[in-house]
Each structure stands twice: as structure tokens, then as C-alpha cells.
Amino acid sequence: QSALTQPASVSGSPGQSITISCTGTSSDVGGYNYVSWYQQHPGKAPKLMIYDVSSRPSGVSNRFSGSKSGNMASLTISGLQAEDEADYYCSSYTSSSTLVFGTGTKVTVL
Amino acid sequence: QVQLVESGGGLVKPGGSLRLSCEASGVTFSDYYMSWIRQAPGKGLEWVSYISRNANIIYYADSVKGRFTISRDNAKNSLYLQMNSLRAEDTAVYYCARFASGSSAWYFDYWGQGTLVTVSS
């Protein structure tokens, strides 16, 4: 199972919006609405930010939103803040009944 | 509150074995699918394995199939990962994570702090 493809890095200024893409295949991202997104700060465990493509867990800021079109999912962070600087990973359920993560994206707040 | 605490990591030689444990608290452990996920130093997350509530459904990543065995003891609120024939590329922080509740909850809502496994001679 190959990792989902994400851009290595994305940057933006405070207050701006950024979007992180997550590209898979019809056997994972495109085949199921089971895409989730995780935020990871250095030395910390990942934190769930989005599940089932676009649902947000309680306690997660509404500045984070998710979407999907075909084999590509996206995470948008609006009103970028310094605390959003972290690594972000997408994940999807697959047709093999397994899970696959994305390659990860480093978000930098300029 | 839900807590997942991993243990058992350490330094092991190539070809060696190690058993990781994850103890859950603040949760009815037997109600949840559980999983192991790893992260090599400076690298991304890699899903390793998951196990169903009563251990009748188990899946592994191709990279560990035949070498790693996931198991659980619901009476002890514990998840395990037996790792055999270890290779240098298995060096990583290993996280225990809980799948959210629900029949189609294919995402992790709680993670442990991780335990480091280093495979080196």
C-alpha cells in the first residue's frame, strides 16, 4: 500500500488561508468517505483534526475544514495562527481493509 | 479521561524480538478497535496493524506481515505488539491509538505518547 501524496510544505502569513492536498486512488481516498486529518507538533503525539472527510471533533477550531473531490482530499486552515505551525497528515481507509497515511505536510506560519 | 500508555521499547539487535504493551485507562477497553502506528525518526506516520474488539479481525501492513503479531487482553485493558525478526527499518516511535466508536469509525481519536524502538547492532 503506497502512502497518500501530500505536498512536503505549505506556508502562509497569519490570518491567511492555506490548503493541504492529499492525493490517493479509487482504492482509498476516492472509494470511501473515511479520510481523516491529524496535526502533530514536534515531539508530540498526533491529534485528530478532521474525520470522515469533513467532520470536526468537538474542541477543534472551526478554522479547520475538510473536503474531497474524486481521489483528492483537502484540509483548509483559515485565519492562520502561529499555533497552527505543525506537521499535518491525512489518512484513509482502503479497499484492503487497511489504513494508509499521507506523506505529511509541514505548515509554516511566516 | 482516556489515557493510553505504551511501554516495552528499547534497543534491540537486528533479528531480535521485542514486545510492546499499551495500557488503557478511563475507557471501556473492550468496546474499541485498537491499532499500532509507527513513525521513523524524522519521517511520517505509518500504520502498522489493527485488532477488533474481540480480536477476531486483525490486519497488518505489508511491511510487518509475518513478523509482527498484534493481540489484546480486555481483562487487563491492554494491547500488545510482538515484534520478531526486527530490522533496522523498524526503528521508530510506536504509538498505540484507539479507533473512535461506531461501526465505520476509521479514524483515531486517542493516541498514546509513544515508545521508541531502536534496532541496531
HADDOCK unambig.tbl for C-alpha pairs under 7 A between the chains (distance, minus, plus):
assign (segid A and resid 34 and name CA) (segid B and resid 106 and name CA) 6.16 0.50 0.50
assign (segid A and resid 36 and name CA) (segid B and resid 107 and name CA) 6.23 0.50 0.50
assign (segid A and resid 45 and name CA) (segid B and resid 111 and name CA) 6.49 0.50 0.50
assign (segid A and resid 45 and name CA) (segid B and resid 112 and name CA) 6.87 0.50 0.50
assign (segid A and resid 45 and name CA) (segid B and resid 113 and name CA) 5.60 0.50 0.50
assign (segid A and resid 48 and name CA) (segid B and resid 108 and name CA) 6.83 0.50 0.50
assign (segid A and resid 48 and name CA) (segid B and resid 109 and name CA) 5.94 0.50 0.50
assign (segid A and resid 51 and name CA) (segid B and resid 107 and name CA) 6.52 0.50 0.50
assign (segid A and resid 93 and name CA) (segid B and resid 106 and name CA) 6.32 0.50 0.50
assign (segid A and resid 98 and name CA) (segid B and resid 59 and name CA) 6.61 0.50 0.50
assign (segid A and resid 99 and name CA) (segid B and resid 47 and name CA) 6.29 0.50 0.50
assign (segid A and resid 100 and name CA) (segid B and resid 47 and name CA) 6.18 0.50 0.50
assign (segid A and resid 101 and name CA) (segid B and resid 45 and name CA) 6.33 0.50 0.50
assign (segid A and resid 101 and name CA) (segid B and resid 46 and name CA) 6.18 0.50 0.50
assign (segid A and resid 101 and name CA) (segid B and resid 47 and name CA) 6.83 0.50 0.50
assign (segid A and resid 103 and name CA) (segid B and resid 44 and name CA) 5.89 0.50 0.50
assign (segid A and resid 104 and name CA) (segid B and resid 44 and name CA) 5.94 0.50 0.50
